[in-house]
């Protein structure tokens, strides 16, 4: 399969989240990341814009009755930057998790632009 998007993780937030999970969950997350890399149009049950934010998305992972979310954003068109992840336990994504992701995204751009 052809790679459409490049995926990178910002600092160690995503890796720390991933390494705390069991191997089955890690494998499922890698499958979702592979979809992000190779699918032209990723279905919204796997990748969705977070309403009320400017450019913040969540990669959506489900295994059995468990759900995880990985925040990310697009930079320069085809670059997906992975941020923090969390285990989703409620219907709505907690504001605190969204705020943390927004801060990380802002810090990424500040560092990239040399501020």
C-alpha positions as CSV (number, residue, x, y, z in Angstrom):
1,X,0.0,0.0,0.0
2,X,1.1,3.5,-0.8
3,X,1.8,5.9,2.0
4,X,-0.4,9.0,1.7
5,X,0.4,10.6,5.1
6,X,3.5,10.6,7.2
7,X,2.9,9.9,10.9
8,X,5.1,11.3,13.7
9,X,4.7,11.5,17.5
10,X,5.3,14.7,19.2
11,X,7.8,14.2,22.0
12,X,7.1,11.1,24.2
13,X,3.4,11.6,25.0
14,X,2.0,9.1,22.5
15,X,4.8,6.5,23.3
16,X,4.2,6.7,27.0
17,X,0.5,6.2,26.5
18,X,1.1,3.3,24.1
19,X,3.6,1.5,26.3
20,X,1.2,1.4,29.2
21,X,-1.3,-0.6,27.2
22,X,-1.4,-4.4,26.6
23,X,0.0,-5.9,23.4
24,X,-3.5,-6.5,21.8
25,X,-4.5,-2.9,22.3
26,X,-1.1,-1.7,21.0
27,X,-1.6,-3.8,17.8
28,X,-5.1,-2.4,17.3
29,X,-3.7,1.1,17.6
30,X,-1.0,0.3,15.0
31,X,-3.7,-0.9,12.7
32,X,-5.6,2.5,13.0
33,X,-2.3,4.4,12.5
34,X,-1.7,2.3,9.3
35,X,-5.2,3.3,8.1
36,X,-4.2,7.0,8.6
37,X,-1.0,6.5,6.6
38,X,-2.6,4.7,3.7
39,X,-6.3,5.6,3.2
40,X,-7.2,8.6,1.1
41,X,-10.4,9.2,3.1
42,X,-10.3,7.7,6.6
43,X,-13.8,6.8,7.9
44,X,-15.0,9.0,10.8
45,X,-15.3,6.0,13.1
46,X,-11.5,5.9,13.0
47,X,-10.6,9.6,12.6
48,X,-12.7,12.6,13.5
49,X,-12.3,16.4,13.9
50,X,-13.0,17.5,17.5
51,X,-15.7,20.1,17.2
52,X,-15.0,23.5,18.8
53,X,-11.2,23.2,18.0
54,X,-9.1,24.5,15.3
55,X,-7.5,21.5,13.6
56,X,-7.5,19.0,16.4
57,X,-8.5,15.4,15.6
58,X,-8.9,12.2,17.4
59,X,-7.9,8.8,16.2
60,X,-10.5,6.4,17.5
61,X,-9.7,2.9,18.7
62,X,-12.1,0.4,20.0
63,X,-11.4,-3.2,21.1
64,X,-14.3,-5.1,22.6
65,X,-16.1,-2.7,25.0
66,X,-12.9,-0.6,25.6
67,X,-12.3,2.7,23.8
68,X,-9.2,4.8,23.4
69,X,-8.6,8.2,21.8
70,X,-5.3,9.6,20.4
71,X,-5.3,13.3,19.8
72,X,-3.5,14.4,16.6
73,X,-3.4,17.2,14.0
74,X,-2.4,17.7,10.4
75,X,0.7,19.8,9.7
76,X,1.7,20.8,6.2
77,X,-1.0,18.7,4.5
78,X,0.2,15.1,4.8
79,X,1.9,15.1,8.1
80,X,-0.1,13.7,11.0
81,X,1.4,14.6,14.4
82,X,0.3,12.3,17.3
83,X,-0.1,13.9,20.7
84,X,-1.5,12.4,23.9
85,X,-3.9,9.5,24.2
86,X,-6.3,8.3,26.9
87,X,-8.7,5.6,27.8
88,X,-12.2,6.8,27.1
89,X,-14.6,6.0,30.0
90,X,-17.4,8.5,29.4
91,X,-19.7,9.3,26.5
92,X,-18.1,12.8,25.9
93,X,-14.4,13.3,25.5
94,X,-13.3,15.1,28.8
95,X,-12.5,18.8,28.3
96,X,-9.3,18.3,30.4
97,X,-7.9,15.9,27.7
98,X,-8.9,18.2,24.9
99,X,-7.2,21.2,26.6
100,X,-4.0,19.1,27.2
101,X,-4.0,18.3,23.5
102,X,-4.5,21.9,22.5
103,X,-1.6,23.0,24.6
104,X,0.6,20.3,23.1
105,X,-0.4,21.4,19.6
106,X,0.3,25.0,20.4
107,X,3.7,24.1,21.9
108,X,4.6,22.1,18.8
109,X,4.0,25.1,16.5
110,X,5.9,27.4,18.9
111,X,8.9,25.1,18.8
112,X,8.6,24.6,15.0
113,X,8.4,28.4,14.4
114,X,11.4,29.0,16.7
115,X,9.4,30.9,19.4
